[in-house]
Amino acid sequence: MSNIRKIRFTNIVVLNILIAMCLFCVQAFAADGNPSTKKDLPLISVIHDNHLREVTLQEVYDFHGGPCPGVTMAYMAMAYSVALLHEPDEVPDVDDLIIVNRAPGGPMDLFDVVMRGGGQTNRTWPPAGMTRGADNFRFLFMRKSTLQAVDFGLREGLWPEDWFELRDKFRAGTITDAEAEKRKQDRQYVINRFPGKSYEELFGTPEVFTFTAWGNIEKGEMDRRIREQRRQARGQDRD
């Protein structure tokens, strides 16, 4: 074989290897990439003001300002609650639901988009005293028409223990390169892997229970009380 033929043969082999590597990378990204593109990720369908809305994870990311682990986790929790409290062919009406959330940040944005339609004018701000922590990744979903509810949280050990410590260091500018890399990997793990897990893997097998309730929260009352609470907290900080 001439030298020219050898070079051409070698080039063809290298090209085929590169093509195979590219195909492998594409397949890997399709399996483990941005969850908003995963075909098996459930849409959250709701009736809002008598209109059908189909909420995607990407829509909530856009409202939040980018891919967010807290949004991802809460999205899966919301989808789980719909499956637990409704028949497969039922579409929840937001006026029939009550959700109690204990975590600021991403989960609040998720519920704002699902329950209020998103939009900056509909954004809910965390009240004074609401703290961050994996222990607060617990949600109570209630369906008024059936008087049924479910209460569950993220299973212990799934959220990195040093998550909020590294987050505070990152915001303070004191994080090391090694810690920054770990934080990046932890974020990618939650965003990319949680949507591929079953509801049971994430939240266990909670029991649907029948409830009775007393009291009433009028429309707009929660927002008003949050504003008052935050204003009082700012005044105390200045004292």
C-alpha positions in Angstrom: 0.0 0.0 0.0 1.4 3.4 -1.0 2.0 6.1 1.6 -0.9 8.2 0.2 -3.3 5.3 0.5 -2.0 4.6 4.1 -2.7 8.3 5.0 -6.2 8.2 3.5 -7.0 4.9 5.3 -5.7 6.3 8.6 -7.8 9.5 8.1 -10.9 7.5 7.4 -10.4 5.4 10.6 -9.8 8.5 12.7 -12.9 10.1 11.2 -15.1 7.1 11.9 -13.8 7.1 15.5 -14.6 10.8 15.9 -18.1 10.2 14.5 -18.7 7.4 16.9 -17.5 9.5 19.8 -19.9 12.3 18.8 -22.8 9.9 18.5 -22.0 8.6 22.0 -21.9 12.1 23.4 -25.2 13.0 21.8 -26.8 9.9 23.2 -25.3 10.5 26.7 -26.6 14.1 26.7 -30.1 12.9 25.6 -30.1 10.6 28.5 -28.6 12.8 31.1 -28.8 16.4 29.7 -31.3 19.2 30.5 -34.4 17.5 31.9 -36.6 20.0 30.2 -35.9 18.1 26.9 -36.6 14.6 28.4 -39.6 13.1 26.5 -40.7 11.1 29.6 -40.8 14.1 31.9 -44.5 14.7 32.8 -46.2 17.9 32.0 -48.2 19.5 34.9 -51.6 20.2 33.4 -54.0 22.4 35.4 -57.2 24.4 34.9 -56.5 28.1 35.5 -59.4 30.6 35.1 -61.3 27.9 33.2 -58.5 27.5 30.7 -56.2 24.5 30.3 -52.5 25.2 31.0 -49.6 22.8 30.5 -46.7 23.8 32.7 -43.2 22.6 31.6 -40.1 22.6 33.7 -38.4 24.9 31.2 -41.2 27.5 31.8 -40.5 27.5 35.5 -36.8 27.8 34.8 -37.4 30.8 32.7 -39.6 32.4 35.4 -36.9 31.6 38.1 -34.0 32.9 36.0 -32.4 29.6 34.9 -32.1 25.9 35.8 -32.6 25.5 39.5 -32.3 22.4 41.7 -35.0 23.6 44.0 -37.4 24.2 41.1 -36.6 20.7 39.8 -37.3 19.0 43.1 -40.5 20.9 43.6 -41.7 20.2 40.1 -41.4 16.5 40.7 -43.2 16.9 44.0 -46.1 18.8 42.4 -46.4 16.1 39.6 -46.4 13.4 42.3 -49.2 15.2 44.2 -51.3 15.3 41.1 -50.9 11.6 40.5 -51.8 10.8 44.2 -54.9 13.0 44.5 -56.4 12.7 41.0 -57.4 10.0 38.6 -55.2 9.6 35.5 -57.6 11.4 33.2 -58.4 14.2 35.6 -56.9 17.7 35.2 -56.6 19.6 38.5 -58.3 23.0 38.9 -56.0 25.4 40.8 -59.1 26.7 42.7 -59.5 23.2 44.1 -56.0 23.0 45.5 -54.3 24.3 48.6 -50.5 23.9 48.8 -48.5 24.5 52.0 -44.8 25.1 51.3 -42.0 25.7 53.8 -39.1 26.4 51.5 -38.1 29.8 49.9 -36.5 30.1 46.5 -37.1 27.6 43.7 -40.1 25.8 45.2 -42.0 29.1 45.7 -41.4 30.0 42.0 -42.6 26.6 40.9 -45.9 27.0 42.8 -46.3 30.6 41.6 -46.2 29.4 38.0 -48.5 26.4 38.6 -51.0 28.1 40.9 -50.8 31.8 39.8 -49.6 31.6 36.2 -46.2 33.2 36.7 -45.4 36.7 35.8 -43.5 39.1 38.0 -46.7 40.8 39.3 -47.7 37.3 40.7 -44.4 36.5 42.3 -44.7 35.5 46.0 -41.9 36.7 48.3 -40.8 34.6 51.3 -42.1 35.8 54.6 -39.7 36.9 57.3 -38.6 33.8 59.3 -38.8 31.3 56.4 -35.5 29.6 56.4 -33.5 27.6 53.8 -32.6 24.0 54.5 -33.3 20.5 53.2 -35.5 19.8 56.2 -37.9 22.4 54.7 -38.3 20.4 51.5 -41.7 19.1 52.7 -45.0 19.9 51.1 -48.7 19.6 52.0 -51.1 19.2 49.1 -54.8 19.4 49.8 -57.7 18.9 47.4 -60.9 20.7 48.6 -63.5 18.9 46.5 -62.6 15.5 47.9 -61.2 16.5 51.3 -58.1 14.4 50.6 -54.6 15.5 51.2 -51.0 14.2 51.1 -48.0 15.3 53.1 -44.5 14.3 52.0 -40.9 15.5 51.7 -37.7 14.7 49.9 -36.2 11.5 51.2 -33.3 11.9 53.6 -29.8 11.6 52.0 -30.8 12.7 48.5 -29.9 16.4 49.0 -26.1 17.1 49.6 -25.4 17.8 53.3 -23.1 20.8 52.6 -25.4 22.4 50.0 -26.4 25.5 51.9 -22.9 25.9 53.4 -21.3 26.0 49.9 -24.1 28.3 48.7 -23.3 30.8 51.4 -19.6 30.6 50.7 -20.3 31.1 47.0 -22.3 34.2 47.6 -19.7 35.5 50.1 -16.9 34.9 47.6 -15.0 32.6 50.0 -15.6 29.4 48.2 -12.5 27.4 47.2 -12.0 25.9 43.7 -12.6 22.4 45.0 -15.7 23.5 46.8 -16.9 25.3 43.7 -16.5 22.2 41.6 -18.4 20.1 44.1 -21.2 22.7 44.2 -21.4 22.6 40.4 -21.5 18.8 40.3 -24.2 18.7 43.1 -26.3 21.2 41.1 -26.0 19.1 37.9 -26.8 16.0 39.8 -30.2 17.3 41.1 -31.1 19.1 37.8 -30.2 16.2 35.6 -30.8 13.1 37.7 -33.9 13.9 39.8 -36.3 13.9 36.8 -35.1 10.4 35.9 -35.9 9.0 39.3 -39.3 7.6 40.3 -41.6 9.5 42.6 -41.1 6.8 45.2 -37.3 7.1 45.0 -37.5 10.9 45.6 -40.4 11.1 48.1 -41.2 7.6 49.4 -44.8 6.3 49.5 -46.9 8.8 51.4 -50.5 7.9 52.5 -53.4 9.9 51.1 -55.6 11.0 54.0 -59.0 12.6 54.5 -59.0 15.9 56.4 -61.2 18.5 57.9 -60.1 22.2 58.1 -61.1 25.4 59.9 -60.4 29.0 59.1 -60.1 30.9 55.8 -57.4 32.7 53.8 -59.0 35.4 51.6 -57.7 36.2 48.2 -54.8 38.5 48.5 -54.6 38.1 52.3 -51.4 36.0 52.2 -49.5 38.5 50.0 -50.7 41.4 52.2 -49.5 39.7 55.4 -46.2 38.7 53.8 -45.6 42.3 52.9 -46.4 43.5 56.4 -44.1 40.9 57.9 -41.2 41.7 55.6 -41.7 45.4 56.3 -41.6 44.8 60.1 -38.5 42.7 59.8 -36.7 45.4 57.8 -37.6 47.9 60.4 -36.3 45.7 63.2 -33.0 45.2 61.3 -32.6 49.0 61.2 -33.2 49.5 64.9 
